[in-house]
């Protein structure tokens, strides 16, 4: 049987072995032929959980972040009407709750949690303007508006991007349950349905397929739902897929369900390794050739194509940043220093026309913070100076200045 790179890299010696290397070529690079009855694969499991692996060392910087957090926690409540927008807003507030908790600001933590509960209750009780319902034909949770039009709610009614949408919810719910375990008991029925939609692990479930979006051969997910295209299924945001399974992993930890935490951890590990291999084009990679590989970041990976674009545009900040966001502690396992050392100079060069040679980064709008959070992986001092010296920075609804500071200040 044929094995592509991400599988050959993790074969254990006590299973099938490589009989012939690089016999065929494919969209995922050279195909090896294996001999043996059983494949034994061993993934390296991520161990990052709620917080960055290192503390903020500069006390002045920490106090600056905490002062900003007290402002951010009162701004932009999660009132978006669609699942994706609301999910991002929920996760933004959940990040603030965790940052506050880690640094001893109980008042801001409690404020963030109370705000999340106020709006999350509406979604879990069907009291919001676009209630989530169970759809029986394909077996899943979809938005009411999504059922009425394929174009509504980013295709939610056609199962498009469910792991992106509900991944934000699950991350937020994990944080809520971490701080208030009784919240799970109060809403367990609705929460379990959201969890089952993207992360069911029971092959006998009458309600959901196993890990709806995950491809266990390719190791990454496909996002396209019921939509068809000439080049097969595809996925755009490798990072939001990582975020989804990070949320599943944390949910298992928050509820004390070790089996579910293990399930989330393996789904997360697979998404991380495949994301780095098939979306990140390093100098050492032979998956894609020149000139395509000189872009360093793939925008969309499909079954029969790879593209330097997104569904919403071809600007470089869209292509790169949609494969970084949201920035959470797990992001450093995806956006590694070795990769960003190659990737950021390409992004900065391509952005020159958008920012007047870097003199006006605010022209990037809500993408600006992500661009310089990317830079912070290799140069946190410069990234901080750029962000701190532009008081008019516009933030994506899923991000905040507090979270941007936290990311920059916790870089090694």
Secondary structure, 3 states (H helix, E strand, C coil): CEECHHHHCCECCCCCEEEEEEEECCCCCCEEEEECCCCCECCCCCCCCCCCCCCCCCHHHHHHHHHHHHHHCCCCCCCCCCHHHHHHHHHHHHHHHHHHHHCCCHHHHHHHHHHHHHHHHHHHCCCCCCCEEEECCCCEEEEHHHHHCCCHHHHHHHCCCHHHHHHHHHHHHHHHHHHCCHHHHHHHHHHHHHHHHHHCCCCCCCCCCCCCCECCCCCCECCCCCCCCCCCCEECCHHHHHHHHHHHHHHHHHHCCHHHHHHHHHHHHHHHHHHHHHCECCCCCCCCCCCHHHHCECCEEECCCEECCECCECCHHHHHHCCCCCCCCCHHHHCCHHHHHHHHHHHHHHHCCCCCCCCCHHHHHHHHHHHHHHHHCCCHHHHHHHHHCCCCCCCCCCCCHHHHHHHHHCCC
